[in-house]
């Protein structure tokens, strides 16, 4: 294949914060302890549903993997657009566990622990931000929603963007694309990348995530909930790519990116799995422990996508796996559950830059199954989620197990 022109724009721009704790909205007939149970999700793109439109990857017609169509991220009251542009709250998002439990997705792609009120690129964080335009932080939105609904669990996944995850991906792919195999330019030893993972910054971001979790708790208190009446399910991030030996494309040449959409050096892939993902996940679990809250459980999803990750040698693009479309028998077992890192193919759509390296349709349905297991019919529990067996359930979801 011809070498593509490199163009990758980071999809995250989140700095600054504003806070003001607002009074709880008066409860309606439904509210704390009354009415149908609800599960609410807050956090960033890894839980909002980013990339949920696409079931697998292909370099042929996008229609082969288009599971949800152009309305995939519509979440306003009339299903005519996004309530907040760019949040990408997918209809495939994991929070929609069903089974008599209602769901509300307040997460937003690009979110950090704090709100970024950046004009049209508004990104609500897990705080009580409020402005004259009616825009609200996720904690405030949770408070107002919970006051009128019977919320039994709040699922939280936050912190990756505090570590500048989008910038890390951009640098790693750029370094791979612009350096030869005989003079590899790694990203993990770049000073600005390494600075994200110093002990001092890890401590800072752990404190920020702890604060975000305490904001969730404060929102629920403001809405009338005692800690004993609901659970906070703290979730960890899934590994999106394999370690170096697990790639199905060689480091040499350009196939790793032009075909696979996963252009990183093996050493950087090892670093991502051995350092980046563990630090982000330890940030979440340590922050949860430091809150001292008794109503927190941890859903460990680090290995939930293993065997179906981007460019992993156990799966392939649709055309590599001999699958005609995402609806074909066995598609969930043979194809990837993580969206490609796309560049020029996003210029005219329908793919979008910000979708890259996120759990896509199958991945989100797998994580939904994990969350349902952790919710445990209203008695939430901790556990590590992994693939249980091949195939999909009658609900069309991969079989997962909580260990």
HELIX and SHEET records of a PDB file:
HELIX    1   1 UNK A   45  UNK A   48  1                                   4    
HELIX    2   2 UNK A   62  UNK A   64  5                                   3    
HELIX    3   3 UNK A   69  UNK A   71  5                                   3    
HELIX    4   4 UNK A  119  UNK A  121  5                                   3    
HELIX    5   5 UNK A  138  UNK A  147  1                                  10    
HELIX    6   6 UNK A  161  UNK A  163  5                                   3    
HELIX    7   7 UNK A  165  UNK A  177  1                                  13    
HELIX    8   8 UNK A  181  UNK A  183  5                                   3    
HELIX    9   9 UNK A  191  UNK A  194  1                                   4    
HELIX   10  10 UNK A  195  UNK A  197  5                                   3    
HELIX   11  11 UNK A  199  UNK A  222  1                                  24    
HELIX   12  12 UNK A  227  UNK A  229  5                                   3    
HELIX   13  13 UNK A  244  UNK A  246  5                                   3    
HELIX   14  14 UNK A  255  UNK A  258  1                                   4    
HELIX   15  15 UNK A  266  UNK A  271  1                                   6    
HELIX   16  16 UNK A  272  UNK A  276  3                                   5    
HELIX   17  17 UNK A  277  UNK A  291  1                                  15    
HELIX   18  18 UNK A  318  UNK A  321  1                                   4    
HELIX   19  19 UNK A  331  UNK A  334  1                                   4    
HELIX   20  20 UNK A  344  UNK A  346  5                                   3    
HELIX   21  21 UNK A  353  UNK A  355  5                                   3    
HELIX   22  22 UNK A  361  UNK A  375  1                                  15    
HELIX   23  23 UNK A  376  UNK A  378  5                                   3    
SHEET    1   A 7 UNK A 102  UNK A 105  0                                        
SHEET    2   A 7 UNK A  37  UNK A  43  1                                        
SHEET    3   A 7 UNK A 150  UNK A 157  1                                        
SHEET    4   A 7 UNK A 231  UNK A 235  1                                        
SHEET    5   A 7 UNK A 296  UNK A 300  1                                        
SHEET    6   A 7 UNK A 383  UNK A 392  1                                        
SHEET    7   A 7 UNK A 398  UNK A 402 -1                                        
END                                                                             
